Amino acid sequence: MKNKFQLLLILLVINVLSFPSLCFSEMKTATGEYCKIYLGDMEDKYVLNHFRNIVRDRSIEDGLRKLDKNNHEFQSSISKIASSRHCIRYISNQYLNKVVVVSHTEKNRKICDKVKITVDTEIIYEFIKMDGCPPLVEAPDAKGEEWVEDIYSRLELKGDVINIGLIIDTKIPDIEGNKKELLENEEEKQLFFVMSEIKKDKYKVVDRRHLSKIIDEQKLSSSGLTDSDSVKLGKLLNLDIIVLRLIYENSQVTKVLKVDTGEVLLFKTYELEKKTKKEEWVPIVRTHYRDTYYYNSSITNVRPNVVKVWVMVEYSKIGKDEYIKERKKDNLSVNGYEMLVHQKYLSEYDCVNKTVKTVKSVDYDNKGYKLEDQDYSYINQIIPGTVADSVLKNVCPK
């Protein structure tokens, strides 16, 4: 008996020495804080909610940085991750064991978040070694901000503030003046409320109308603006970067010029998804609380017997109130959720084992803007008679 015990002890020591990470995986907690003054329209709930989400993401980023303050490689990796809010959200959902909102305050336009994060350090270090986050998956008709994050990834952050000028040229035939103005305002919002908040006090976006006025005074045309014209304009306004956005019916082009050298930092075309036809959202279940649809054109086979599909839930007034109650119970933000209209979520259905894996969910307001989007990776067994069961029967091969 004694020999057996000694043998087990020796094997345990060998195991510890051979696989230390299996035995010494350490759970750490850190508190992150972030505050920023909101300068936008308090009545614009979309922009305000977007600002709140940025503050939350940056407080989580601050917590991640505090996990290992003296590790230069770790801090450098966090800086790269922080260039993408999608990446911060992905880490929050996939790799943080817990995120607790300690406090959220809004006073005189100053919005602050304090969060406490708990993480397995071994897992987060392994993620840091990975080559970036998985690509951003957009729901049908989603209004993305990929172009802004592409711009950020090309810029070098130095000590001084980077001054950015935005020129928008809408090339959609016969577009009405008010629609053109709304479209261009939305483009400017995306740049301002992502770029200006992504690094505190490091970026300044010059008002688009001021730029247009200077273009008129210099007798230039934004539609025929050459690179040399853009550089000249940038020097007149003491800009560091000129961003040119060309808006077409089915695509958008982003061009970024460095004013002092004339170097083209980014030139990229973004193909837009065709507008979803109403009939492509097939109704499945209708209840007093919500109506559920699946997007017929999104059904794809990802593995044998496994299909991926987008599902949409349209909420009634009662359903919306119940959803808000559930979010409050789970300590989730309900900012802007009084305007919630529907939710779209991407799921993988195993047609043989009858399970569903939720990949992503997106909540939308009554203007079609995102209130929140989340990435997931959990798998649930499908219960007969549920909405998931109805989706399974409709999307799986007969």
KEDRENNU-108581 format. One record per residue (C-alpha): x, y, z. Coordinates in steps of 0.1 Angstrom, whole numbers, plus 5000, padded with zeros to 4 digits. Example, Ala and Ser with C-alpha at 12.3 -4.5 7.8 and 13.67 -1.06 7.14 Angstrom:
((5123; 4955; 5078)) ((5137; 4989; 5071)) 
***
This chain:
((5000; 5000; 5000)) ((5029; 5023; 5009)) ((5046; 5016; 4976)) ((5014; 5024; 4957)) ((5011; 5057; 4975)) ((5047; 5066; 4968)) ((5042; 5057; 4931)) ((5011; 5080; 4929)) ((5030; 5108; 4945)) ((5059; 5105; 4921)) ((5035; 5105; 4891)) ((5018; 5136; 4905)) ((5051; 5154; 4908)) ((5061; 5144; 4872)) ((5027; 5156; 4860)) ((5031; 5190; 4878)) ((5066; 5195; 4864)) ((5056; 5184; 4829)) ((5023; 5203; 4826)) ((5025; 5232; 4850)) ((4998; 5252; 4832)) ((4973; 5224; 4840)) ((4979; 5229; 4877)) ((4987; 5265; 4881)) ((4962; 5282; 4859)) ((4955; 5314; 4879)) ((4923; 5333; 4883)) ((4928; 5371; 4885)) ((4905; 5400; 4891)) ((4910; 5436; 4881)) ((4890; 5468; 4882)) ((4887; 5490; 4851)) ((4874; 5525; 4850)) ((4867; 5549; 4821)) ((4851; 5583; 4819)) ((4843; 5606; 4789)) ((4823; 5637; 4784)) ((4795; 5633; 4758)) ((4793; 5663; 4735)) ((4766; 5651; 4712)) ((4728; 5656; 4710)) ((4712; 5643; 4742)) ((4680; 5636; 4722)) ((4698; 5613; 4697)) ((4694; 5580; 4716)) ((4713; 5560; 4690)) ((4744; 5581; 4693)) ((4741; 5584; 4731)) ((4737; 5547; 4735)) ((4766; 5541; 4712)) ((4787; 5564; 4733)) ((4777; 5545; 4765)) ((4788; 5512; 4749)) ((4822; 5527; 4740)) ((4826; 5538; 4776)) ((4818; 5503; 4788)) ((4842; 5487; 4763)) ((4870; 5511; 4774)) ((4865; 5503; 4811)) ((4869; 5466; 4803)) ((4900; 5474; 4783)) ((4914; 5493; 4813)) ((4908; 5463; 4834)) ((4926; 5440; 4810)) ((4956; 5463; 4810)) ((4958; 5461; 4848)) ((4961; 5423; 4847)) ((4998; 5426; 4840)) ((5010; 5462; 4841)) ((5047; 5455; 4838)) ((5045; 5431; 4808)) ((5054; 5452; 4778)) ((5044; 5425; 4753)) ((5011; 5420; 4770)) ((5004; 5457; 4770)) ((5013; 5460; 4733)) ((4990; 5432; 4724)) ((4961; 5448; 4744)) ((4968; 5481; 4724)) ((4963; 5462; 4691)) ((4932; 5445; 4704)) ((4918; 5479; 4716)) ((4918; 5492; 4680)) ((4887; 5470; 4674)) ((4857; 5474; 4697)) ((4844; 5442; 4682)) ((4876; 5425; 4696)) ((4870; 5439; 4731)) ((4834; 5426; 4730)) ((4846; 5392; 4717)) ((4871; 5389; 4746)) ((4844; 5399; 4771)) ((4820; 5372; 4759)) ((4844; 5344; 4752)) ((4873; 5347; 4777)) ((4863; 5367; 4807)) ((4848; 5345; 4834)) ((4828; 5374; 4848)) ((4822; 5411; 4842)) ((4805; 5430; 4870)) ((4794; 5466; 4866)) ((4805; 5482; 4899)) ((4791; 5516; 4890)) ((4777; 5535; 4861)) ((4772; 5573; 4865)) ((4760; 5601; 4842)) ((4764; 5637; 4855)) ((4767; 5669; 4835)) ((4773; 5649; 4803)) ((4802; 5630; 4820)) ((4796; 5593; 4816)) ((4816; 5569; 4837)) ((4818; 5531; 4840)) ((4836; 5510; 4867)) ((4838; 5473; 4861)) ((4853; 5443; 4878)) ((4866; 5416; 4856)) ((4876; 5380; 4865)) ((4897; 5360; 4841)) ((4919; 5329; 4838)) ((4953; 5344; 4831)) ((4965; 5314; 4812)) ((4935; 5315; 4788)) ((4939; 5353; 4782)) ((4976; 5349; 4775)) ((4969; 5322; 4750)) ((4943; 5344; 4733)) ((4969; 5373; 4731)) ((4992; 5350; 4712)) ((4965; 5344; 4685)) ((4966; 5364; 4653)) ((4937; 5388; 4659)) ((4900; 5383; 4666)) ((4877; 5363; 4643)) ((4860; 5384; 4615)) ((4831; 5406; 4624)) ((4798; 5388; 4613)) ((4771; 5413; 4603)) ((4734; 5405; 4603)) ((4714; 5411; 4570)) ((4710; 5449; 4565)) ((4733; 5457; 4595)) ((4749; 5491; 4595)) ((4786; 5483; 4601)) ((4815; 5505; 4611)) ((4842; 5484; 4595)) ((4856; 5513; 4574)) ((4863; 5533; 4606)) ((4882; 5505; 4622)) ((4902; 5500; 4590)) ((4912; 5537; 4592)) ((4922; 5534; 4628)) ((4943; 5503; 4621)) ((4964; 5524; 4596)) ((4972; 5553; 4619)) ((5002; 5555; 4641)) ((4994; 5569; 4675)) ((5019; 5595; 4686)) ((5021; 5620; 4714)) ((5002; 5648; 4696)) ((4965; 5649; 4687)) ((4958; 5636; 4651)) ((4935; 5660; 4632)) ((4912; 5643; 4607)) ((4892; 5658; 4579)) ((4863; 5639; 4563)) ((4850; 5645; 4528)) ((4819; 5627; 4517)) ((4809; 5624; 4480)) ((4775; 5607; 4475)) ((4772; 5593; 4440)) ((4738; 5577; 4442)) ((4717; 5588; 4411)) ((4686; 5609; 4418)) ((4690; 5608; 4456)) ((4668; 5633; 4473)) ((4685; 5662; 4491)) ((4672; 5653; 4526)) ((4681; 5616; 4522)) ((4716; 5626; 4510)) ((4720; 5648; 4541)) ((4708; 5620; 4564)) ((4732; 5595; 4548)) ((4762; 5618; 4550)) ((4753; 5627; 4586)) ((4753; 5590; 4595)) ((4787; 5585; 4579)) ((4801; 5614; 4599)) ((4786; 5601; 4631)) ((4803; 5567; 4626)) ((4837; 5583; 4622)) ((4833; 5608; 4650)) ((4818; 5585; 4677)) ((4841; 5557; 4670)) ((4874; 5575; 4661)) ((4871; 5603; 4687)) ((4863; 5579; 4716)) ((4886; 5550; 4707)) ((4916; 5567; 4723)) ((4909; 5595; 4748)) ((4919; 5629; 4735)) ((4941; 5615; 4707)) ((4919; 5622; 4677)) ((4900; 5653; 4666)) ((4875; 5651; 4637)) ((4870; 5684; 4619)) ((4834; 5693; 4611)) ((4825; 5682; 4576)) ((4806; 5714; 4569)) ((4836; 5735; 4577)) ((4856; 5714; 4552)) ((4829; 5719; 4525)) ((4830; 5756; 4530)) ((4868; 5757; 4525)) ((4864; 5735; 4493)) ((4839; 5761; 4480)) ((4861; 5790; 4488)) ((4891; 5773; 4471)) ((4868; 5767; 4441)) ((4874; 5729; 4443)) ((4848; 5702; 4437)) ((4846; 5673; 4462)) ((4835; 5650; 4433)) ((4866; 5658; 4413)) ((4891; 5662; 4442)) ((4925; 5649; 4433)) ((4951; 5637; 4458)) ((4971; 5669; 4454)) ((4939; 5690; 4460)) ((4932; 5669; 4492)) ((4968; 5674; 4505)) ((4965; 5712; 4497)) ((4932; 5713; 4516)) ((4947; 5694; 4545)) ((4976; 5718; 4548)) ((4953; 5748; 4547)) ((4934; 5734; 4577)) ((4964; 5720; 4595)) ((4951; 5685; 4592)) ((4972; 5653; 4596)) ((4948; 5630; 4578)) ((4922; 5634; 4550)) ((4895; 5607; 4547)) ((4875; 5606; 4514)) ((4843; 5586; 4514)) ((4826; 5578; 4481)) ((4791; 5565; 4485)) ((4776; 5545; 4457)) ((4743; 5526; 4455)) ((4758; 5491; 4462)) ((4793; 5499; 4474)) ((4814; 5525; 4494)) ((4850; 5535; 4489)) ((4873; 5548; 4516)) ((4906; 5566; 4508)) ((4929; 5579; 4535)) ((4957; 5603; 4527)) ((4986; 5614; 4550)) ((4987; 5652; 4545)) ((5024; 5659; 4551)) ((5037; 5632; 4526)) ((5007; 5627; 4504)) ((5010; 5589; 4511)) ((4978; 5568; 4506)) ((4974; 5549; 4538)) ((4942; 5531; 4528)) ((4922; 5526; 4496)) ((4894; 5501; 4500)) ((4860; 5493; 4484)) ((4832; 5479; 4506)) ((4805; 5460; 4488)) ((4771; 5465; 4504)) ((4747; 5436; 4509)) ((4716; 5438; 4488)) ((4686; 5450; 4507)) ((4668; 5421; 4523)) ((4636; 5414; 4507)) ((4607; 5411; 4531)) ((4596; 5377; 4517)) ((4630; 5363; 4525)) ((4622; 5365; 4562)) ((4599; 5335; 4565)) ((4575; 5336; 4595)) ((4577; 5306; 4619)) ((4560; 5313; 4652)) ((4537; 5342; 4662)) ((4527; 5348; 4698)) ((4514; 5376; 4720)) ((4550; 5385; 4729)) ((4569; 5381; 4697)) ((4569; 5371; 4661)) ((4598; 5349; 4649)) ((4612; 5346; 4614)) ((4642; 5329; 4597)) ((4661; 5344; 4568)) ((4658; 5320; 4539)) ((4688; 5332; 4519)) ((4711; 5329; 4549)) ((4708; 5291; 4553)) ((4742; 5275; 4548)) ((4757; 5241; 4555)) ((4787; 5245; 4577)) ((4794; 5208; 4585)) ((4776; 5176; 4577)) ((4741; 5177; 4593)) ((4748; 5213; 4606)) ((4732; 5244; 4591)) ((4737; 5281; 4600)) ((4709; 5306; 4597)) ((4698; 5341; 4608)) ((4667; 5343; 4629)) ((4647; 5375; 4636)) ((4624; 5382; 4666)) ((4600; 5411; 4664)) ((4588; 5422; 4698)) ((4553; 5434; 4708)) ((4550; 5461; 4735)) ((4546; 5433; 4762)) ((4574; 5413; 4747)) ((4598; 5443; 4748)) ((4589; 5450; 4784)) ((4596; 5414; 4794)) ((4629; 5415; 4775)) ((4640; 5447; 4793)) ((4630; 5430; 4827)) ((4652; 5400; 4819)) ((4682; 5423; 4810)) ((4678; 5442; 4842)) ((4677; 5409; 4862)) ((4710; 5399; 4845)) ((4726; 5433; 4852)) ((4727; 5442; 4815)) ((4724; 5477; 4801)) ((4689; 5488; 4790)) ((4700; 5522; 4777)) ((4680; 5529; 4746)) ((4659; 5497; 4749)) ((4627; 5517; 4752)) ((4630; 5519; 4714)) ((4638; 5482; 4709)) ((4620; 5467; 4679)) ((4636; 5435; 4670)) ((4666; 5411; 4675)) ((4685; 5391; 4650)) ((4706; 5362; 4660)) ((4729; 5338; 4641)) ((4727; 5301; 4651)) ((4740; 5267; 4640)) ((4715; 5239; 4641)) ((4726; 5203; 4644)) ((4699; 5185; 4625)) ((4709; 5150; 4639)) ((4717; 5157; 4675)) ((4690; 5184; 4677)) ((4712; 5210; 4694)) ((4715; 5247; 4687)) ((4747; 5268; 4690)) ((4741; 5306; 4692)) ((4770; 5325; 4675)) ((4758; 5361; 4676)) ((4729; 5383; 4685)) ((4721; 5419; 4676)) ((4694; 5441; 4691)) ((4680; 5469; 4670)) ((4660; 5501; 4677)) ((4631; 5516; 4656)) ((4656; 5534; 4633)) ((4674; 5502; 4624)) ((4705; 5510; 4645)) ((4722; 5485; 4667)) ((4716; 5489; 4705)) ((4740; 5460; 4712)) ((4756; 5431; 4695)) ((4771; 5401; 4713)) ((4792; 5371; 4703)) ((4785; 5337; 4719)) ((4796; 5301; 4717)) ((4772; 5281; 4739)) ((4752; 5250; 4728)) ((4717; 5241; 4740)) ((4697; 5209; 4736)) ((4665; 5217; 4716)) ((4633; 5210; 4735)) ((4604; 5198; 4714)) ((4576; 5223; 4709)) ((4599; 5254; 4714)) ((4607; 5281; 4689)) ((4641; 5266; 4683)) ((4624; 5233; 4675)) ((4603; 5251; 4649)) ((4634; 5267; 4633)) ((4651; 5233; 4632)) ((4622; 5217; 4614)) ((4621; 5245; 4588)) ((4659; 5249; 4581)) ((4671; 5213; 4582)) ((4669; 5191; 4551)) ((4637; 5171; 4549)) 
***
